[in-house]
Amino acid sequence: MNKYINPSKKDWFEILRRPTQTVAEIEQTVNQIFDEIRVKGDAAVAKYTELFDGIRFEDLRVSSNEIKDAEEQVSQKLESAIDLAKGNIEKFHLAQRSEKVSVETTQGVKCWQEKKAIQRVGLYIPGGTAPLFSSILMLAIPAKLAGCEEIILCTPPDKEGRVNPAILYVANLCGVTEIFKIGGIQAIGAMTFGTETVPQVYKIFGPGNQYVTVAKQLATKYQVAIDMPAGPSELLVFADDSANPAYVASDLLSQAEHGKDSQVILVTTSENLVESVSKELYEQLNDLPRKAIAEGAIENSRLIKVSSNEEALVMINEYGPEHFIICSSNEDYFIEGVRNAGSVFIGDYTPESAGDYASGTNHTLPTNGYAKQYSGVNLDSFMKTITFQKISEAGIKAIGPSIELLAEAEGLQAHKNAVSLRLKDIV
């Protein structure tokens, strides 16, 4: 990993740069695939599934028999672990339900706010070298709790045309409506436009590589909402001399193994910790089955020593990490001071892996600095807020004259007339 000792603030931008391609480098490919899917539907999806995944299907939909077979392949131990995670995620997201807000702003003017579920949502679940069935728990559970009527899931097939059994098991367990063997840009395109077999959705959720991230962003041009720009995974750890170097290294590697385009960063006030974590990291790396992937991510990663906690916090908020781990004797300073982070993990016994799987919080989080303006997925992500108002005769008499004056001042006579006609009819 690249090491930086007390870097100048003018160099932070370059040091903290993410290893991502720009949208411009990818969007031409996305637009080409989108255009074909919009015109040719399933035929275009099948074409790109064959091109990118090396398999051609007559039917892109996962059958009930495939789901049944998958359930038989999941071990009892894994089922129990999934049940524990599912229970904690349900508890945390169920607690996020809020009551209807209602207020009489003026006598006779009643306003209220209600939340309604998004009717049809699409979930994208990466497959490939790491089939992220845990992301189904994070997305399908709140979608179901919110009351979404249709939950569509797309996930890439393997070279034999199969979907990982755990993905199918968890999808069925969590109430997914339909599952399709489609990955990458073509999956986002199919859910954006709809095809002969894939329903068009109103909002798309889920992590993915840089191509999926750009495809999701471009989907917003076609009246489809997305959860957030969620690209390659990233982690920033702040640690001081009180931290356990082995724990810190293990946390850095836990994100580095996601993909070669992932990024992990250690920010510390201790030069000794830089060296001890670096040593631990390479020792642990040698034992990882995904060593080659983690090594690629480490090339993009940083060990940074700064002069003070204050400087560290400024740097952390400037970076806006997806995952932020605090291992410090002064943890309250960072808890209170953090402004930009997707999810925060505090103390020696709170590895980022806990949030990825089973603590209950959601692991679908903003990356690439978007934690400065986006939240992670939560129950409200699957809902819309609608405002209502009901005004009585007394209410319109009370606020009507003000409405007339405001409308007239803006030069909107029809707005004024809509009130004036009513006021004239009230005795």
N, C-alpha and C positions, 0 to 999 in steps of 0.2 A: 504493500500500500504506500501511496505517496505521503511523505511526512512534511509537516510545515510547523516551524517553531516561531511563535510570535509574529505571524504574518502581518504586514501593514494592511490597514483597512481598505486602501485603494486596490489591493490585490484580491479582496474577498470575492468579488464578482466572478473572477476567473477560477479561483479555487473551488467555489461552490457550484460551478456550472454542472448541470446534469448531462449525462452522456446520451442525449436524445437527438434524433433527427428532427428537422423542422417540418411543420405541416406541409410546406411547399414541396418538400422532397418526396412526400408520400401521397399527397392528395390527387395527383394525376392518375395514379393507379386506382385509388378509391373511386374517383369519378367515373373512370372507364367501366369498372365492375358495376357500380350503381346504375349507370345508364343501361347496361345490358339487362340487369335484373328487372329494372322498371319496364322494359319492353318485352323481354322473353320469359320472365318469371322463373318457374322451376327449371326450365332448360338451361338458363344461364347459371343458376345455382349449382346444378349438376355438373356443368362444364367446369366451373372453378373448383368444385369439390374434387373432381378428378385431377385437375391441374395441380392443386396445392396439397391434397391429401392422398392422392394416388389411388382413389377408389371411386367407382361409379355405381350409383344406386338407381333402381327403378322407383323406389319409394323412400323419400328422405325421412319419413316419420318412424319413430321407434314404436314397435308393436307391443301389444299387451303380453305376448309370449316372451319377447325379449326382456321385458320388465320382470316377469315371473322367473325366468331363468337367472336373471341377475340377483334376485333376492335370495336364491338358493346358494349363490356363490359367496355371499357376505358372511363372515364368521360371526359366531355368537358374541365373541369378545368385542369385535368391531361394532356390532349392533349396540352393545351396552355402552360403549364409548360415545357413539353417535347419540344415543338417548340422553346421556348426561349433558352433552353439549346442547342438544335441542332444548332440554328443559331450562338450562340457564339462559339461553338466548331468548326463549319465550318469556321468561320472567322479566328480563331486563327491558324487552321491547313492549311487553304488555303494560309495564309501569309508566311508559311514555304516553299513554292515552290521556287526553285532556278533555275537560268538560266543555260543553257549549258555553260560549261567552255571550251574555245578553245584558243590555243596558238601555235605560230610557234617557237619551241625551238631552231632551227637552220634554216637558209634559206633553204627552200625545205623540211623541216621536220615539218609537221603539226600534232599536238596531240590534241584530245578533249575528253571530258567526258560527257556522257549522262546518265540520270536516266531512268530506265525501271521498270514498276510495276511488282511485283511478281504475276504470273498468277493465282495461286490458294492458298488461305489462309484459315486457320481454326480458328474459334473463340470459346473459351470455356467460357461459362457464368454460374457461380454458381446459383443454385436455392435454394431449401430447405427453411430454416427459413428466408432467406433474398434474394429474387429473384433480382439479380443485373442487372436490365434492363438498368441502367445508363452505365454499362460497354459496352453495345452494341453501345451506342452513341459514346463512346470513341474509339471503335475499328472499327466498320463498317463505320463510317464517314470518317476517314482518308484512310481506305482501298478503299472506293469508289472514293475519291478525287485523290488517287494515280493512279487509273485505273485498279485495280485488276479485272480480268475477272470473277472469281468465288469466292464467299465468303460463306463458309460453317460454320454453327453454330451448336454447340452441347450444350444442357442444360438438366439437370436432370428433370424427371417428378415427380409429386407428387404421393401420394398413390393411387389416382384415375386414374393415367395415363395422367394427364393434365399438360400443361405448363402454367405458370402464364400469363394471358392475356396481361399484359404490356410488357412482353418479346416478345411475338409474334407481338404485335402492333409495337413496336420500331424496331424490326428486319425487318419487312416488309417495314416500313417507310424509313429505311436507306439502303435498297437495298440488303439485304442478299439474296443469291441465293437459298439455301436450309437449312432447319432447321430439326434437329434430336433430338428425345427425349432420349438422352443418357447423363449420368453424369459420373463423377469420372474418374478413371483409364481407364475404358472401352471406354470412349469418346476419350481420348488422343490416346489410342491404335487404335481405328477405324480410326481416322484421320491420324495416322502415317502409317498404312499399307494399308488402304483402305479395304472395304468389298464389298459384292455384291451390297449394296445400298449406302454406305458412300464413297464419293470420297477420294482418298489419297491427302493430301495437301503438299505444299512445306514449309510452315511455320505456326506454331501454336502460337496463342496469347491468353492472358486472365489469370485472377487471379484464385486462387483455394486454397484448403487446402493443407496440407503437402503431401498427397498422389498424388494429381494432380501435385504439384510442382516437385516431384521426377519423376513422369511419363513423364513430359515434358523434364526433364533433360535426361532421358534415351532414349527419342525419338530421341535425337540428334545422337545416335549411328546408326540410320537407315536413315541417310541423310535427316532428317527433321530439319529445323531450328526452334528456339523458340525466342520469344521476349526477355525474361530474366527469371531468377529464381524468380518468383513472388509468394511468399507464404503468410503466415498469416500477416495481416495488423499491422502496427506499427506507432507510432507517438512520436516525441520528441518535447517538448516545452521548449524554454528558456524564462524565465520571471524574471523581477526584481521588485522592490517595486512600480514601475509605473504601473504595470499590474493590471487588474481587476481579483481577485481570482475566481469569479463566471464564467467569460469567460474562464479562464484557465481550470477550472474543467470541464466545458461543452465540451471543445475540447478534453480533455483526455477521457471522457466518450464516445464521438462520435466515437472514434476508438475502445475503449474497448468493445462496443456492437457488433462489427463485429464477434467476436468468442472468445471462451475461450483460444485459443492459440495466441490471439493478445497480443501486449505489448505496454504500454504507459509509457512515462518517462517525469518527470519535472526536469529540471536542473535550478538552481537558485542561486543567490548570497545572498538571503535573507532567514534567518531561519524563520522569521515571515510569509513569503509567504508559506513556506512548511506547516505550521500549518493551515493557513487560506484556502489554496487550499484543504488540506486534509479534513477539516470540510465541505467545500462546496461540495466536491466530494461525500461524503457519504450522504449528504442531498439530492442532485440531484439524486443519484443512486436509492433511494427509490421510486421515481416516474417513473422509466423506465419500460416499458413492458418487455424489455429484461434484466431485473435486474440480473437474474441468470447467463446469459452469460457474462455480464459485470463484475460480481463479480469474475468469473473464470479468466478473463483477468487481473483484478486488483491484483490477487495473484502473477502474473508474473511481476508486474510493480513496478516502482521505483519513489521516491521523493528524489532528490539528491541536497544537498546544497554544493556549492564549494566556494572557497575563493575569486575568481576574474573572470572578464569577460574573461581574457586570459586563465585561466584554464578551464573555461566552453567551450570555442571554441575548445580547444584541445580535450576535451572529446567528444564533438559533432561530430567533424570530425573523431574521432576514432570509434564512433558508426556507423556513416553513415546512418542516419534515412531515411526511406521511405518518411515520411512527417516531415517537420521541421517548427515549428511556432516560430516567433520572437515577443515577447512583451516586449520591452525594450526602455528606454529613449535614449539608444545608439544603435539604430537598425542598423545604417550604419556600425558599427564595425562588426556585424555578417553577414550582407549582403555581405560585401567585403571579409570577412574571411572564409565564408563557402566554403568547397571544396567537401564535400561528403554528398549529400542529393538528394533524388528523386525529391521533389518539395518543394518550400519554400513559406511560408505564413507570411505576414508582417503586424503587427499592430493590434489594438483592433477589427477592423471591417473586418478582413480577416480570418474567421473560415476555418478550413480544409474542412468543408462541401461544401464550395463554389467551391473548386477545384474538389470535388467528383462529382458535378452535373452540374454547370451552368456558371462558370466564363469563361470557354473556354479552359483552360489547360487540359492535359490528366491525368487521375487518375490511369492509369496502370503503376506502378512504381516499381523499384527494392527494394526488402526487404532483411532482414537477412544480412545486411552489404554490399550487392552488389551495393549499390549506390557509392561505391568507384571506381567501374569500369564499371558500366552500366548506360545508360540514361533511362529515361522513354520513353514510346511509343510516337512517333511523326510521321509526314508524311513520313519521310525517312525510318521508320521501315518497310513500306510496299513496299519499292523500292530497287532496286539494282543499283549500279553504274557500268557502262561498259565504259572502255576506248577504244579509237579508235586512229589509226595513219595512215597517208598517206605520203609516202616519194617519192619525185621526183628524177630524175637522179642527179640533182644538190645536193639534200639532201643526197643521199647515198654516193656520192663522198665526201661530207663534213664530214660525221661521220663514213663512212665505214672503213677507216684505223684504227680508234680508236677501233671500234668493233673487227676488226681482232686481234689487239694487246691484247685486254681484253680477248677474247676467247682463244687465244693461251696461255696466262698466266694461265688460268684455266685448260688447257689441254683438251679443247673441240674443236677438230679439225673440226667436222662437222658444228659447229656454225660458225667457221671462213670461211669454204668453202662456206657457204650459201651467204656470203658477197663477197668473192673473185671472185666467178663465175660472179656475177653481175658487179663488177668493171671492169673485163676483157672485158665485152661486151659493156661497155660504151666508145664511141670514145672521 
